[in-house]
Amino acid sequence: MLFPLAFIFFMGISLYFTDVFVVGLIGDSQRRNGFLSYFALTVILLFASLGMNFVYAVRLIKVALCTGIILSAYGLLQVNGKDFVSWDNPYNSMISTLGNPNFASAMLALFFLIATFSLFIQKIPSYIKCGAILLSVVSIFLILQSESRQGLLVIFFGIIFYVCVFAYISLKKLRALIISFALISSVLVILGMLQKGPLSTLLYKDSVSVRGFYWRAGYEMFIDKPFTGVGLDRYGAYFKEFREVGYPLRYGFSLTSSNAHNTYIQFFSTGGIFVGVAYLLLVISVLVTGLKLVKRCQGDERKISLTLLTAWVGFQAQSLISIDNIGISVWCWLLSGTIYGLNLASLAEKNLRNFPKTIPKTKQKVHIEIFQPVLAVIFIIPFVAISILLYQAEFKSYVIRGLFQSQVTEDKALVEKYAKDLFANKLADPNYQFSAALSLVNIGKLSDSKVHINNLSNSDPRNLEYLSWLAKYEDEIPKNYSESIRIRNLIAVLDPWNASNYLEMGKLYKKNSDLAGMNRMLEKILSFAPNDDIARVAKQELA
């Protein structure tokens, strides 16, 4: 259990050095990949590792199959236009409950692997195997409907892994041939995803090129701050500073990313070398433990172990090109703990006769009845308190959003009241607070809004949304062009390849009768974006 404990220990240290503590604690908006999430995932891993055995592992497989069937049924409703939830969805309809076709296909692929290989487990009843067959067919259909390569990637590498391990253990005469074929196939698939080789027309998507920008930016963040990283879940705050100029020229100056789209790069860039290495060692430890477990076991126990390890490997394959979505990763951490637990159970079975001598049953009972409730209370109370504060902040934010356009006097008073509550909540998401501050403008509280946004900017000086709003405010309200220029110079440091910002600065210099500064901004735009529409506008307005 050293590696998961080391991982969460170094995550705690990285949290201490995170510049915006509340973001490091709860995570950036929507995904919430902060310290608390990984602490909870580590607890799940440890709990599973201490209490798992092969009887429970069969139950886990059954639960996974039932969950997969439910999500598949919901996916069928979505692709047939019968979704009973009105999602704010910019993608195709097959998003399941994960909000994105990529995540949905990856999740269904995990269930496909478990369903397919559970068919070989004798302890799984026949009626459940019938459900597993149905799940396998439907999940493949939905993955194809999602138009996402991630699910197919998970299935391919999962099957390759299962076949290779099975061949190595059980087909000694053919294992060299089978493993060689699997390795060649894997190389061709990877090359195809990178737009190389004979499979490129089938496997390449432009999103792979986009990920290259994310990965290189994450690498630069790690090089800049190798020991502490840029802060837990703070990738988005630093992305525009470290992105390459080709990214905004290809995808627009306003588009950004809040994640490296690679779990390993994400940990190294945001948590630093100690967090990154600890996670890497944790993954290697689970893999090695799982392989030893499969080799040691026989019969159904080997099939159970290999099925769960294969699903875990499938998740690791998609984590190389995807965001660590908690809805999927909770299964990975549960599987990690399960693999640890099954390994302990298999070792304990060999030494069963020695256990009563070393651990008396009376002491076990005292340990369970006294220490477990005490530890549970110690951990539960603070997390309940934190959860209440987080829920209140999110609830009030959505209430404000619903009242945003209202012209009723009573509603305006509610907006102001809930906004003040959000500002007073120390664990409120800063984006919720920013949204609340903007709502004050709509009810005629512009000066109050400016004060709150200025406070937010002081607490997070890197936030480009705050700085852009303040720059626009200084330009349009008091017409303090010098102050607006100062703020936009800060933006230029944090977002050096933003031609739109340089165009606004050029206009400000022109208003301030600083023609030299105006010409510098025009030259700056033309130096890296001469063929962009911004350059054409700049030539007209900064002439």
N, C-alpha and C positions, 0 to 999 in steps of 0.2 A: 504493500500500500504506500510505499515511499513516493512513487512518481506522482500520483494524484495529489498527495499532500504537498509535495514540493511545488507542483503547478499552482495550487491555490495560494500557497504562501508567497510565491513571487508575484502572483497577481495582486495580492494585498499590498506588497511593496510598490508595485507600479501604480496602484490606485493612489497611494500617498503622494506620488510625484505627478499625478495627472493635474493639469492646470485648471480644469473645471471639474471640481470634485463630484458634483451631482451627476454629470454625464458619465464620468468614470464609474460611479456607483451603480446607476440604473441603466446606463447605455444611451446611445443616440436615439433620436425619435424613431418610433415604429418598431425597429428590430430589437432594441433593448439588450444588446450584447455587452452589458456592463459586468462589473464584479459580482453583483448579486446573482445574475443568471448563471455564471460559471460556478459560483459557490453552491447554488442549488443543484446544478448538474453533478458536481463533485460529490455532494451528499447522496444523490441517487446512485452514483457509481459505487460508493463505499457501502451503502445499504445493501445493494444487490450482491456485492462481493462477499459480504458477511453472512447473508442468509440464503444464497442460491444453492440449489442442488438439482439433480436431473429430473426429479418429479416436478419441481417448480419451473424448470426450463421447458418442459412439455406444456405446462399451463401458459407460459409466456408465449410460446408459439401459437397456441390456440387463441390467446388474446390478440396477438398480431394479426392472425387470419381474420378474426371477427372485425377488428378495426379496419383492415383492408377492404373487406366486403362492404362495410358501411360507407367508407369513403368512395369506393368504386360505384356504389349505387348512387351516391350524390353526384359523382362525376358524370354518370349517364344522364341524370336530370339536367346538368349544366350544358352538355353538348347537344341536347335535344331542345334547348330553350325553355326548360321547365324549372329553372332555378327559382326557389321560393325566397331567396335573399337578394336584395337589390345592392349588389356590390358596386363600389366606385372602381370600375375595372377597365384600364386602358389596353388590356391584352385580349387574347381570345377567351372564350367562355370557360375553358377547362382549367380552372385555378384551384379546384377543390376547396379546402378551408385554409389554404396557405397563401393566397393572395397573388400567386404568380405561377404561370405554367411550368417554369423551370423547377420550382420547388415541388409542385404537384406531381410532375413526372418522376422526379427523383424519389419522392416518398412512395409512389406506387411501384416503382422499380424495386425498392427494398422489400415491399410486401410480395412482389412477384417472386423474388429469390427465395424468400421464406416459404411461400406457398409451393413453389416448384419442387424444392428439395425436401420439403416435409413429406412428400409423397413416398419417400423411401424409408420413412421412420415407422416402424411397426406399432409403436405405442400410440400413434395418432389414429383415432377411430375412423372407420370407413366413411361415415357420413360427413366428417370434417374434411376428409380428403376430397370428397365430391365438391365441397365448398372451395377447397384450395384450387382444384382444377378450374372451377368457374372464375375464381379470383384471378388466376394466371391469364386466362383468355381475355377477360374484361379489362384488366390492367394494361395489357399490351395494346388493346384497342384505344384506350384512353390516352396512353402515352403518345401514340401516333396522332391522335386528335389534338393533343396539346402542341404539336409541332415543335417540341423541345428535344434537343439531342441528349440532354442530361440523363433522362430516364434510360435511353438506349445505351448510353455509356456505362451506367451503373450495372445494367443487366449483362452487358458484354463482359466487363471485367470481373463481375461476380461469377459468371459461368466459367470463364477462363481459370479463375482461381480454384473453384471447386473441382474442375476436371484435373487440373495440374496436381493438386494435393491428393485427390483420389488415385490418380495414376501413379504418383510417387510411392504411395503406401501399398496399393493393391495390385498394380500392373507393372511389376518390376521389369518384365521383358519389353514392354512397350513404352515405359515412362519417358525414356530419352526422346523417342520420336514424338510423343504427344506433347511433351513440354516444349520441345523445339518448335513444333507447329504453333503452339499457343504463343510463344514469344514472338515469332515472326508475324503472326496475326496482330498481336498487340502493337508492335512497332508500326505496321502498316496503318492501323487505325489512328494511332497518335499522329503519324505523318499526314494522314488525310485530314485530320482536324486542323493541322497547321498549314493546310493548302499545299501539300506536297505529296507526291506519290500517286498511284493509280486510283486511290479511293477519295481523292480530294473533292471531286465533283459531288460525291454522295455525303461527305461528312463535314465539309468546311462550311462555317457560318461566319458572317462578318463580326458577330459578337466575340469570336475568339481573338480577332485583331484588337477589339476594344479592350479585352482583358489584358492584352500585352501592355497597354498604357497604364492600367491599374496596377499590374505587378511591378512595373519599373518604377512607378511613383512610390509604391510601398517599399521597394528596395532602397530608394533614395532617402526615404524617411528613416529607415533603419540605420543607414550609413551616417546620417546627420546626428541621430541620437541613439547610438547602439546599446547603451546600458539601460536607459529608462523607457525608450520608445517615445512616441509623441503623446502618449496618454491613452488609457483604455477607451476604446471605441471613439477615438478622436481622429480617425483617418480622414473623415470628411472635412474637418477643420484645417487640415494641412494639404489636402489633395491639390488644390489649385496652385499652391506655391511650388509643389514638386512635380506637377504634370509637365509633359513635354509640349512644345509649341504645336506639334502636329495634332494633338487632341482637340484644342479649341478650333483650329482651322478646319478640321474635318467634321466636328460634331457641334460646333457653336461655342460662343464665349461664355454663355451662362450655364451650360450643362456641367454637372459635377458628379462625384461619386462619394459615397460614405463608407465604402468597403473595398478592400483589395481584391475581392472575388477569388481569394485563395486563403483558406483558413490558416495555413502555416505562415504565409507572408503577412497576413493580418496580425497574428500574434507577435511576430518579430518586429513589425513596424510600429505597433501601438504599445506593446508591453516591453520591448527590448529583448536582449539576447537571453536573459535568464528565463523569462516567460516563454519565449520561443523554443529554447532548448528543452525546458521542462515539459512542454506539450509534445515536442518531438519524441522525447524519451518515453513519455506516457504511451504514445501511439505504438512505438517500437515494442514496448513492454507487453502491450495487449496482443500484438501480432505474434511475438515469440511465445508468450504464454499459451495463446490459442493453438499454435502449431504443435507445441509440446503436448497439450491436452488431447488433440486429435490423434497424435501418434500413440499416446499412452492408452487411450480408451479402445474398447472393442464393441462390435455389434451396434445396437441402437444408440448407445451413449456416444460412439464415434460419429454417427450420422447426425445426432442432435448437436454436438459440438461443432461439426463442420458446417451445418446449416446456419447456425447463428454467427459463426466466424465469417462465413461468406457474405452474409448481409452486412456485417460490420465492414468488411473490405469494400463492398459496394459503396457504402457511405464515404469511406476514405477516398475512393476514386472521384466521386463528385465534389468532394471538398477541395480538390485541387483547382477547380475552375468555378467554384460557386461560393456564395455567401453562407455563413454559418447560421442558417435559419433555425431558431429554437424548436420549432414544430417538428423538424426532422432530427436535429442533433440530440434531442432528448432520447430518441431511440438508440442513437449511437452510444451515448454514455450509459444507458441501461444495458446495452449489449456488452459494453466494455466491462461493467461490473459483473455481468452474468458470466463472462468468460473467466474472469478472476475467480468468481465464486465456484464455478464448476471445476476449475483446477484445484482449488482447496478441497472441494468435496471428493474429488478422485484421489487426492493424496491422503485424505483422512480415511478413506475406505481401506487403504493399504495398512494404515496404522491404527485401525479401530480398537484393537485390543489394548493399546497403550494409553488411550484417551482416559479411561476411568481412573487410572493410577495418577495421572498428572493433573486432571481437573475434576475434583469431586463434584458430584451432582448438586450437593447442598450449596457449594460456593457459586456454581452456575446460577442457581435459583436466586440467591441473594443478589448476584450481579444484575440479573435481569429485572428483578422486582424493585430494586432500590435505585440503581444508577441510571437505568434507561429513562424512567420518568423524569428524574431530575435534569438530565441532559436535554430531554425533549422540551421541558418547560423553559430552560435557559435559552434555547435556540428559538423556540416558537414565539415567545412574547415580543422580542424586538422585531421579528419579521412580520408579525401581525400589525404592529404599530406602523411600520414602514409601508405595508400594503394599504393600510387605511389612508395614509397621506397621499400615496400615489393614486389611489382610486378617486379621492376627493378632487385632486388636481385635474385628472382626466375628465371626470364628470362635469366639473364646472367649466372646463374649456369647451366641451361640446354644448353646454347650455348657452354659453356666450356666442358660440358660432350660430346657434339657432336663432338667437335674438339680434344678431349683428345688423340686419337691415331694418329692424323694427323702428317705427317712428313714434310708438306709444311711450308716453312719459314714464309709466310704471316699468316698462321693459328697459328703458335707458337706465333707470335706477338699479335694476337687477344686474345689468351689464357692469355698471361701476362697482357694485357690491362684490360680485363674483371676481371681477378683475383684481380688486384689492385683496381678496382672499388668496388668489393665485400668487400675487406678489409677496404675500406674507408666508406662503408655504415654502419652506426651505428645500423640500424635495420635489417641488414642481418642475416638470420639464421646462427648460428655458424657452423652447419653441412655443409651449403653451403660454408662457408669460409674454412672449413677444406678440403672439396672436392677440392676447388680451389687451396689450398696449395699443395695438393697431385698432382694436374695436373702440377704444376711447376716442379716437379721432372722429369716428362716425357719430358719436353722441355729443360732439362739440367740446371735447376735453383735450385739445391738441397740445396745450402746454404740459398737462399731466402726462400725456403719452410720451412727449419728448423727454421728460425727466426719467420715466421708467426705462425707456429704451437706452438712454444714456447710462443708467445704472447697469443695465444688462451688458452694454458694451464694455463698461469698466470691469465687469466680472469675467467677460470673455472677449478680450481685445482682438481676437482673430476672427470673430464672426463677421463675415462679409455682408450678411443681410442687415445687421445692425448698422454697420458703417455706411452702407449704401443709403439706408433710410436717413441717417443723420446728415450725410452729404447733401441729399436732395432737400432736406429740411432747411439747412443753412443757405442753400442756393435760392429757394423759392420764398421762404417766409421772411427772415430778417435780411435776406440778400447779402449775407456775409460771405462774399466770394473767396476771400482769403482763407477763412475757416473751412469752407467746402473744399478748396484746393488742398488744404492740409490733410483733410480726411481722405480724399481720393489718392493722395500720395501714399497714405498708409495702405489703402486698398491695392495700389500698384505693387507694393512690397509683398503682400500676401497673395496677389494674383497677377504675376508679372506678364502674362500673355493674354490680357484682357483688352482687346482693342476698343471695346465699347467704353470702358472706363477712361482710356486715354482720349477718346473723342469728347467725352464730357469734360475732362480736364482742359482740353483745348478750348472748348466753348467758354469755360470759366475764365481762362487766361484772357480770352478775347473780351469778355465783359469787364474784366479788371484792367483792360488796356495794356496787357503784358503781351506784346506781339512776339517777343522772343520765346516766351514760354509756350505760346500757341504754336509757333513753328516747330518747337521741339516735339510737341505731341504729334504733329503731323508727320514729322520724320520718324518718330517712334513707330507709328502705325504702319507706315510704308516699309519699315525695316523688316517686319516679319509677316505682315498680312497685306502685301501690295495688291493681291487679286481678290480680296474679300470685298463685299458690298460696303463694309464699314470704311474701307479706304476710299471708295468712290464718294461716299457722303462727306468724309473728312476733307477731301480735295475741294468740295463745294463750299463747305461751311467754315473751313479754317484757311481759306485763301486770303 
